[in-house]
């Protein structure tokens, strides 16, 4: 199974909300590699992967990735970009 499919399964199929470091540890790779694969999912597959900022109880900030539905404004902006 490729890293892309592992990330896809974790985010889309399982509906998980994970940091790049968590995915890197889970899949035995680097966080930078995970970030690159997420960019590929966004650009090549058109999957709406969001990076959300979270602050825990110890006031540490992390960024978690999740899959969601794009807003109408984002879809409209995409169509406008394609038309230009």
DSSP file (Angstrom, degrees, kcal/mol; ACC not computed):
  #  RESIDUE AA STRUCTURE BP1 BP2  ACC     N-H-->O    O-->H-N    N-H-->O    O-->H-N    TCO  KAPPA ALPHA  PHI   PSI    X-CA   Y-CA   Z-CA
    1    1 A X              0   0    0      0, 0.0     2,-0.1     0, 0.0     0, 0.0   0.000 360.0 360.0 360.0 133.3    0.0    0.0    0.0
    2    2 A X     >  -     0   0    0      1,-0.1     4,-2.0     4,-0.0     5,-0.1  -0.321 360.0-113.3 -78.9 163.0    1.4    3.4   -1.0
    3    3 A X  H  > S+     0   0    0      1,-0.2     4,-2.6     2,-0.2     5,-0.2   0.889 117.3  56.1 -62.4 -39.2    1.8    6.3    1.4
    4    4 A X  H  > S+     0   0    0      1,-0.2     4,-2.7     2,-0.2    -1,-0.2   0.926 108.9  45.8 -58.4 -44.8   -0.8    8.2   -0.6
    5    5 A X  H  > S+     0   0    0      2,-0.2     4,-2.6     1,-0.2    -1,-0.2   0.859 111.3  52.7 -70.2 -33.2   -3.4    5.5   -0.1
    6    6 A X  H  X S+     0   0    0     -4,-2.0     4,-2.3     2,-0.2    -2,-0.2   0.926 112.8  44.0 -65.1 -44.1   -2.5    5.2    3.6
    7    7 A X  H  X S+     0   0    0     -4,-2.6     4,-2.6     2,-0.2     5,-0.3   0.918 113.4  51.9 -65.9 -43.2   -3.1    8.9    4.1
    8    8 A X  H  X>S+     0   0    0     -4,-2.7     4,-3.0    -5,-0.2     5,-1.0   0.934 111.2  47.1 -57.0 -48.4   -6.2    8.8    2.0
    9    9 A X  I  <>S+     0   0    0     -4,-2.6     5,-2.9     3,-0.2     6,-0.3   0.900 112.9  49.0 -62.5 -41.3   -7.6    5.9    4.1
   10   10 A X  I  <5S+     0   0    0     -4,-2.3     6,-2.3     3,-0.2    -1,-0.2   0.925 123.0  30.6 -65.1 -44.2   -6.8    7.6    7.4
   11   11 A X  I  <5S+     0   0    0     -4,-2.6    56,-0.5     4,-0.2    -2,-0.2   0.911 132.7  25.6 -83.5 -44.7   -8.3   10.9    6.5
   12   12 A X  I  <5S+     0   0    0     -4,-3.0    -3,-0.2    -5,-0.3    -2,-0.1   0.947 128.6  33.6 -88.9 -54.1  -11.2   10.0    4.1
   13   13 A X  I   <S+     0   0    0     -5,-1.0    -3,-0.2     1,-0.2    -4,-0.1   0.952 130.3  32.4 -72.0 -49.5  -12.2    6.5    5.0
   14   14 A X  S   <S-     0   0    0     -5,-2.9    -1,-0.2    -6,-0.2    -3,-0.2   0.710  96.6-136.5 -81.3 -20.0  -11.6    6.5    8.7
   15   15 A X        +     0   0    0     -6,-0.3    -4,-0.2     1,-0.2    -3,-0.1   0.767  43.2 166.0  71.2  25.5  -12.5   10.2    9.1
   16   16 A X        -     0   0    0     -6,-2.3     2,-0.5    -7,-0.2    51,-0.3  -0.327  35.1-145.6 -74.7 156.5   -9.5   10.8   11.4
   17   17 A X        +     0   0    0     49,-0.1     2,-0.3    -2,-0.0    49,-0.2  -0.942  37.5 162.6-122.4 103.8   -8.2   14.3   12.3
   18   18 A X  E     -A   65   0A   0     47,-1.5    47,-3.6    -2,-0.5     2,-0.1  -0.860  37.1-121.7-129.1 154.1   -4.4   13.9   12.6
   19   19 A X  E  >  -A   64   0A   0     -2,-0.3     4,-2.1    45,-0.3     5,-0.2  -0.476  35.4-110.3 -84.1 165.7   -1.2   16.0   12.7
   20   20 A X  H  > S+     0   0    0     43,-0.5     4,-2.5     1,-0.2     5,-0.1   0.882 120.6  52.6 -63.1 -38.1    1.6   15.4   10.2
   21   21 A X  H  > S+     0   0    0      2,-0.2     4,-2.4     1,-0.2    -1,-0.2   0.887 107.5  51.3 -65.8 -38.7    3.8   14.0   12.9
   22   22 A X  H  > S+     0   0    0      2,-0.2     4,-2.2     1,-0.2    -2,-0.2   0.919 112.8  45.2 -64.2 -42.9    1.1   11.6   14.0
   23   23 A X  H  X S+     0   0    0     -4,-2.1     4,-2.5     2,-0.2    -2,-0.2   0.890 111.3  53.6 -67.5 -38.3    0.7   10.3   10.4
   24   24 A X  H  X>S+     0   0    0     -4,-2.5     5,-2.1     1,-0.2     4,-1.0   0.916 111.7  44.8 -62.0 -43.2    4.5   10.2   10.0
   25   25 A X  H  <5S+     0   0    0     -4,-2.4     3,-0.2     1,-0.2    -1,-0.2   0.896 114.4  49.5 -66.5 -40.1    4.8    8.0   13.1
   26   26 A X  H  <5S+     0   0    0     -4,-2.2    -2,-0.2     1,-0.2    -1,-0.2   0.873 121.0  33.8 -66.5 -37.8    1.9    5.8   12.1
   27   27 A X  H  <5S-     0   0    0     -4,-2.5    -1,-0.2    -5,-0.1    -2,-0.2   0.386 108.3-116.2-104.8   3.0    3.2    5.2    8.5
   28   28 A X  T  <5S+     0   0    0     -4,-1.0     2,-0.2    -3,-0.2    -3,-0.2   0.917  76.9 100.2  67.8  46.5    6.9    5.2    9.2
   29   29 A X  S   <S-     0   0    0     -5,-2.1    -1,-0.2    -6,-0.1     2,-0.2  -0.744  74.9 -75.0-142.6-170.8    7.9    8.3    7.2
   30   30 A X     >  -     0   0    0     -2,-0.2     4,-1.7     1,-0.1     5,-0.1  -0.586  32.1-122.3 -94.2 158.8    8.8   11.9    7.8
   31   31 A X  H  > S+     0   0    0      1,-0.2     4,-2.3    -2,-0.2     5,-0.2   0.867 114.0  56.0 -64.4 -36.3    6.3   14.7    8.5
   32   32 A X  H  > S+     0   0    0      1,-0.2     4,-2.1     2,-0.2    -1,-0.2   0.882 105.1  51.8 -64.6 -37.5    7.5   16.6    5.4
   33   33 A X  H  > S+     0   0    0      2,-0.2     4,-2.2     1,-0.2    -1,-0.2   0.890 109.2  50.4 -64.6 -39.3    6.7   13.6    3.2
   34   34 A X  H  X S+     0   0    0     -4,-1.7     4,-2.3     2,-0.2    -2,-0.2   0.919 109.4  50.8 -63.8 -44.1    3.2   13.5    4.7
   35   35 A X  H  X S+     0   0    0     -4,-2.3     4,-1.9     1,-0.2    -2,-0.2   0.890 110.2  50.1 -62.0 -39.6    2.7   17.2    4.0
   36   36 A X  H  X S+     0   0    0     -4,-2.1     4,-1.8     2,-0.2    -1,-0.2   0.905 110.2  49.4 -64.8 -42.1    3.9   16.6    0.4
   37   37 A X  H  X S+     0   0    0     -4,-2.2     4,-2.2     1,-0.2    -2,-0.2   0.863 108.3  53.9 -66.5 -35.0    1.5   13.7   -0.1
   38   38 A X  H  X S+     0   0    0     -4,-2.3     4,-2.2     2,-0.2    -1,-0.2   0.905 106.5  52.3 -65.0 -40.3   -1.4   15.8    1.3
   39   39 A X  H  X S+     0   0    0     -4,-1.9     4,-2.7     1,-0.2     5,-0.3   0.896 108.4  51.4 -61.1 -39.6   -0.6   18.5   -1.3
   40   40 A X  H  X>S+     0   0    0     -4,-1.8     4,-2.9     2,-0.2     5,-0.9   0.903 107.6  52.1 -63.6 -41.4   -0.8   15.8   -4.0
   41   41 A X  I  X>S+     0   0    0     -4,-2.2     6,-1.8     3,-0.2     4,-0.7   0.904 112.9  46.0 -61.0 -39.9   -4.2   14.7   -2.7
   42   42 A X  I  X5S+     0   0    0     -4,-2.2     4,-0.6     4,-0.2    -2,-0.2   0.950 122.8  32.7 -66.1 -49.8   -5.4   18.2   -2.9
   43   43 A X  I  <5S+     0   0    0     -4,-2.7    -2,-0.2    -5,-0.1    -3,-0.2   0.917 128.3  32.1 -79.4 -44.9   -4.0   19.0   -6.3
   44   44 A X  I  <5S+     0   0    0     -4,-2.9    -3,-0.2    -5,-0.3    -2,-0.1   0.886 130.9  29.5 -83.7 -40.2   -4.3   15.7   -8.2
   45   45 A X  I  <<S-     0   0    0     -5,-0.9    -3,-0.2    -4,-0.7    -2,-0.1   0.617  95.5-129.3 -97.6 -14.7   -7.4   14.1   -6.6
   46   46 A X     << +     0   0    0     -4,-0.6     2,-0.4    -5,-0.5    -4,-0.2   0.769  48.9 159.3  73.0  25.1   -9.3   17.3   -5.7
   47   47 A X        -     0   0    0     -6,-1.8     2,-1.4     1,-0.1    -1,-0.2  -0.680  44.7-126.6 -85.8 132.8   -9.9   16.2   -2.1
   48   48 A X        +     0   0    0     -2,-0.4    20,-2.2    20,-0.3     2,-0.6  -0.633  36.2 175.7 -81.9  91.4  -10.7   19.1    0.3
   49   49 A X  E     -B   67   0A   0     -2,-1.4     2,-0.3    18,-0.2    18,-0.2  -0.884  12.7-158.8-100.2 121.5   -8.1   18.5    3.0
   50   50 A X  E     -B   66   0A   0     16,-3.4    16,-2.2    -2,-0.6     2,-0.6  -0.772  11.7-148.0-102.9 144.7   -8.2   21.2    5.7
   51   51 A X  E     -B   65   0A   0     -2,-0.3     2,-0.4    14,-0.2    14,-0.2  -0.940  23.6-170.4-110.9 108.5   -5.4   22.2    8.1
   52   52 A X  E     -B   64   0A   0     12,-3.1    12,-2.9    -2,-0.6     2,-0.4  -0.818  19.7-127.8-107.2 140.2   -6.9   23.4   11.3
   53   53 A X  E     -B   63   0A   0     -2,-0.4     2,-0.4    10,-0.2    10,-0.2  -0.714  29.0-175.6 -86.4 128.7   -5.1   25.0   14.2
   54   54 A X  E     -B   62   0A   0      8,-3.3     8,-2.8    -2,-0.4     2,-0.5  -0.967  14.0-158.9-125.5 142.0   -5.7   23.5   17.6
   55   55 A X  E     -B   61   0A   0     -2,-0.4     6,-0.2     6,-0.2     2,-0.0  -0.986  16.2-150.4-119.4 125.9   -4.6   24.6   21.1
   56   56 A X    >   -     0   0    0      4,-2.3     3,-1.8    -2,-0.5     0, 0.0  -0.182  36.5 -88.3 -87.1-176.5   -4.5   22.0   23.8
   57   57 A X  T 3  S+     0   0    0      1,-0.3    -1,-0.1     2,-0.1    -2,-0.0   0.708 126.9  57.4 -67.7 -19.7   -4.9   22.4   27.6
   58   58 A X  T 3  S-     0   0    0      2,-0.1    -1,-0.3     0, 0.0     3,-0.1   0.246 119.9-109.3 -92.1  12.2   -1.2   23.1   28.0
   59   59 A X  S <  S+     0   0    0     -3,-1.8     2,-0.4     1,-0.2    -2,-0.1   0.749  70.3 145.7  66.7  27.2   -1.4   26.0   25.5
   60   60 A X        -     0   0    0      2,-0.0    -4,-2.3     0, 0.0     2,-0.5  -0.791  40.7-141.0 -93.5 138.4    0.5   24.1   22.8
   61   61 A X  E     + B   0  55A   0     -2,-0.4     2,-0.3    -6,-0.2    -6,-0.2  -0.861  25.8 168.5-103.9 130.8   -0.6   24.8   19.2
   62   62 A X  E     - B   0  54A   0     -8,-2.8    -8,-3.3    -2,-0.5     2,-0.5  -0.914  29.6-128.8-132.2 161.4   -0.7   22.0   16.6
   63   63 A X  E     - B   0  53A   0     -2,-0.3   -43,-0.5   -10,-0.2     2,-0.4  -0.963  23.6-165.1-114.7 123.0   -2.1   21.8   13.1
   64   64 A X  E     -AB  19  52A   0    -12,-2.9   -12,-3.1    -2,-0.5     2,-0.4  -0.848  10.8-138.9-109.3 143.5   -4.4   18.9   12.4
   65   65 A X  E     +AB  18  51A   0    -47,-3.6   -47,-1.5    -2,-0.4     2,-0.3  -0.804  29.0 161.4-100.2 140.7   -5.5   17.7    8.9
   66   66 A X  E     - B   0  50A   0    -16,-2.2   -16,-3.4    -2,-0.4     2,-0.4  -0.973  36.0-116.6-150.3 161.1   -9.0   16.6    8.1
   67   67 A X  E     + B   0  49A   0    -56,-0.5     2,-0.3   -51,-0.3   -18,-0.2  -0.860  44.0 153.4-102.0 136.4  -11.2   16.1    5.1
   68   68 A X        -     0   0    0    -20,-2.2     2,-0.5    -2,-0.4   -20,-0.3  -0.820  46.2 -81.9-146.1-175.0  -14.3   18.2    4.8
   69   69 A X        -     0   0    0     -2,-0.3     2,-0.0   -22,-0.1   -22,-0.0  -0.846  44.9-122.3 -98.1 129.8  -16.7   19.7    2.3
   70   70 A X        -     0   0    0     -2,-0.5   -22,-0.0     1,-0.1     2,-0.0  -0.364  29.1-111.0 -69.2 150.8  -15.7   22.9    0.6
   71   71 A X     >  -     0   0    0      1,-0.1     4,-2.0    -2,-0.0     5,-0.2  -0.289  27.7-107.3 -73.6 165.4  -17.9   25.9    1.0
   72   72 A X  H  > S+     0   0    0      1,-0.2     4,-2.6     2,-0.2     5,-0.2   0.860 120.8  57.2 -61.6 -34.8  -19.9   27.3   -2.0
   73   73 A X  H  > S+     0   0    0      2,-0.2     4,-2.3     1,-0.2    -1,-0.2   0.883 106.2  48.5 -65.0 -38.6  -17.5   30.3   -2.0
   74   74 A X  H  > S+     0   0    0      2,-0.2     4,-2.0     1,-0.2    -2,-0.2   0.912 112.3  48.1 -68.1 -42.1  -14.5   28.0   -2.5
   75   75 A X  H  X S+     0   0    0     -4,-2.0     4,-2.1     2,-0.2    -2,-0.2   0.917 112.1  49.8 -63.7 -42.8  -16.2   26.0   -5.2
   76   76 A X  H  X S+     0   0    0     -4,-2.6     4,-2.3     1,-0.2    -2,-0.2   0.900 109.1  51.9 -62.5 -41.2  -17.1   29.3   -7.0
   77   77 A X  H  X S+     0   0    0     -4,-2.3     4,-2.2     1,-0.2    -1,-0.2   0.881 108.5  52.3 -63.1 -38.0  -13.5   30.6   -6.7
   78   78 A X  H  X S+     0   0    0     -4,-2.0     4,-2.1     2,-0.2    -2,-0.2   0.913 109.6  47.7 -63.8 -43.4  -12.3   27.3   -8.3
   79   79 A X  H  X S+     0   0    0     -4,-2.1     4,-2.0     1,-0.2    -2,-0.2   0.892 111.6  50.8 -65.1 -38.9  -14.7   27.7  -11.2
   80   80 A X  H  X S+     0   0    0     -4,-2.3     4,-1.3     1,-0.2    -2,-0.2   0.893 109.6  50.7 -64.5 -39.0  -13.6   31.3  -11.6
   81   81 A X  H  < S+     0   0    0     -4,-2.2    -2,-0.2     1,-0.2    -1,-0.2   0.885 110.8  48.9 -66.1 -38.5   -9.9   30.3  -11.6
   82   82 A X  H  < S+     0   0    0     -4,-2.1    -1,-0.2     1,-0.2    -2,-0.2   0.856 109.4  52.5 -68.5 -34.9  -10.6   27.6  -14.3
   83   83 A X  H  <        0   0    0     -4,-2.0    -1,-0.2     1,-0.2    -2,-0.2   0.762 360.0 360.0 -73.5 -24.6  -12.5   30.1  -16.5
   84   84 A X     <        0   0    0     -4,-1.3    -1,-0.2    -5,-0.1    -2,-0.2   0.478 360.0 360.0 -77.0 360.0   -9.6   32.7  -16.4
